[in-house]
């Protein structure tokens, strides 16, 4: 089954991004912040942000989890209603950097979908959910130089005094991150479990 399109940075959406363009699935495109101050991103109370590079093997884990969440939308009318109200946003951050700061600033609760580095008892293909003090340690273990610097984004949001009150990360431990389109079979085996964990987070937020 092909992946459902997701919201992403739209470099052609500068002049009108204050309206937060909405696609057919109810997802809003992120603004292009290269020439503006980012104030046009209205934000969402609950935000799911997937990061990673799909042409770098298992670095695309977060994007695949997001695609699977999209496929759950028909079974989750509560999610659909929250998206329609602008309360929930499912966003593809890709490898964008500081462009993501306004997204983080405006989220009351933020769920990051990402790949997780192996080691310290973490085995490739293992699905993980982490929150609280564990998150900074997890985000410091980036494997690919192509990935967004999430620690820098979160630190910048904190310096402005606007950051999520709840921050969670769901991901799968990667096996191989190199120039390759698609996940390794080992990483792919953990996507279903990670999707279930992410769905649990959203269900608890929107109950």
FENTA-V119868 format. One record per helix or strand. SS is the DSSP state (hx for helix, st for strand). FROM is the first residue (numbers start at 1). LEN is the number of residues. If there is no record, write none. Layout:
SS/FROM/LEN + SS/FROM/LEN
//
This chain:
st/7/3 + hx/17/3 + st/22/1 + st/28/1 + st/30/1 + st/46/6 + st/56/1 + hx/57/19 + hx/77/8 + st/88/7 + hx/98/9 + st/109/8 + st/119/1 + st/122/1 + st/127/5 + hx/134/6 + hx/150/10 + st/166/8 + st/180/1 + hx/185/4 + hx/191/15
//
